Each structure stands twice: as structure tokens, then as C-alpha cells.
Amino acid sequence: MYPTLFKQASPLGEVPFNSWGLMITIAFLVASLVSQRRAAKVGIDPDKMVGIYLLSIVLGLMGARLLHFLMATPDVFFADPAIFFRIWQGGFAFYGGFILAGIGAVTYAVRKGIDPWKLSDVIGPNVMLGLAFGRIGCFLAGCCHGRQFTLPADAQA
């Protein structure tokens, strides 16, 4: 596990650069590049995909953050809603990002005249690609692998 790659001094204090954030950034970049190539193959103008990428990044992170708080720690969220914006403290749920980004992408596609079924052919495999990079980031951060297990003293031989 290597959660923090380095820290950079700033006027607001030290800003950590985390391995999870790096892997999520790589995930969005790789998924965008792959989608760009796949879009042309199914007949979607690749230039129309840029809006979907940007929308997916913003809505994906917002949805992931929101679902985490609503499902895992709603009491913490409702006690201090400003915690939503403190992303360096962690707390994202994949399904929330998938749902909100998906709704945003389909809405954008319909408004821009893109066939949503063709769009799903383009971005569907990239969702799993992004999830794979995200899980590597979780492993590096040490956040999603559970906790140490020890047997009770009377069960040890």
C-alpha cells in the first residue's frame, strides 16, 4: 500500500497527491482515448464525445461521493454537508458514479442527437476499464481490502 505519492506545499498548507487520485485520472484518460476510437467505428462523431467525457468526470465523481455518504455514513453527511467537498478525505462509491454519469451521458446524447444504444456500445467496456484502474487505486490506497483478522485466543493452536 502506498496511499500518498508525495505532498506539495501550497498557501493553504500541504496538498497530498494520492495514488487513488492518480489511478482515477489515468482511468478517465484511458477510457476517453478508447471511447474516441470506438465512437468512429460505430458511426458517432468523435467530436461530440468530448462533452460526454467532461460530464462523466464531473457527474461520476459527484455521484460516487454522494452515494458513499447516503449509504455508508449519512449521519456524518447530514451533520456537516460541507464534507461532500473535502474529497481528500476519501469516500467514493462506484455505483453512485456509474448511475449519475450514466444518466448525464444519456441525457447529453439525446440532446445532441446521438443514439443512446450506439453510445452504450462505445462506453460500456470503458466502464469496466475505469473500474479496474479504480480498484488498483483502492489497493494502493489500502482502503478496500478489509481489515486484519486474528483468531480468538482459544481458537489458536
N, C-alpha and C positions, 0 to 999 in steps of 0.2 A: 504494500500500500504506500502510495506517495501522493497524499491529498493536495499539498501545496507545492507548486513547482518553484516559485520564488515570490518575494514581496518587493514591491516598488514603493518608495517614499513619495508622498504627494502632500499638498497643502492640507488635505483632510486626514492625514495620517497614513499609515502603511496600507497599501492595497494589495491583497493576496491574488496571485494568479494560480488558479486551481486546475488540477488535471481534469476534473469533470467538465469544467467550462471549456477547456481546450478540446476535449473529445466531442462535446456537443457542437462546437464551432466547426470542427472537421466534418461531423455528421451532416450538418446543414450544407456545407460547401460541396461535399461529395454527392449528396443527394441532388443538389441543384445541377451539378455538372451532368450527372447521369440522366436526370429528367430532361435537360436541354437536348441531349442526343436522342432520347426516346420520343420526345414530342414530335420531332420532324418525321420520324418513322411512321407515326400513326396519323399524320395529317394536321397536327396543331402547329400554328405559327409559334416558333420558339420565343419570339419577342413578347408574345402575350403571356408567357410563363413567368416573367420576372416579377410581376405583381403578385402572383401566387406564391413565389418563394418568399418575398418580403412579408406578405400577410401570414404565411405559415410560420415563419420565425416568431413574429410578434404574438400571434394568437396561440401558437403552440406552447410557448413559454408561459403566457398568461394562464392558459387553461390548465397546464400541468401544475402551476403554483396554486391556483385556486382549488383544484380538486384535492391536492395534498392537505390544505388547511380544512376544507369542508369534511373530509373523510378521516384524516388522522388526528388532527388537533383543532377541532372547531372552537373549543373554549379559549385557546391561545389566540386564534384569529379574531374572534369577536371581542376579546378583551383589549386587543391592540391591532386594529385593522391595518395600521401603517407597516406592520411586519411583512405584509404582502410585497412591499417594495425592497425589503432587505434580502435580496437574492443571495448574497454571500453567506447567509446563514443556512443555506440548503433548504430542501423540502420541495420536491417536484414529483408528480405522479404521471407516468407515461400516458395513461388513458385519458386524462384530462386534456393533455396537449393534443392527442390524436383526435378527440371529439371536437374541440373548439377549432383547431386548424382545419379539420375536415369540413366543418360547417362553413367556415370562412372561404375555403378554396372552392367549394361547390357553388356558393353564392356568387363569388367573383367570376367563376367560369360561366355561369348562366348569364350574368350581366354583360360579359364580354363576348358572348356568342360561341363559347367553347362547349363541345359536347361533354357533359359530365362523365359519361361512360368511357369515352376515349381518355379523358383526364385521369380516371381511376386506373386505366391500363398503364399510363405513364408513371404516376406517382406511387401506385400500390407497392411495388417491390422496394421502392426507396424508403418507405416507412420502416420496413424490416431492416434495411441497411442502416438507417438512423438509429433504430433501437439497438442494433449490435454495437455501434460506436458508443452509444449512451451507456450500455451495460459495461463496456470496457472502462469507461469513465467512472462508473459506480464502483467497480472493482478497485481501480486506482485510488479512489477517494476512501475506500473502506466502509462504505455506507450501507450496502445492500446484501451483505453476505451473512447476516445473522450475528450472533454473539457467541462467545466462548461457552462451551459446555463442559461441566465437570460432574462426574457421578457422585452421588451421596457417599459419605464415608463408609457406611455399612455395605455398599454395593461393590466397593473396590476389593479386588482380591490380592 
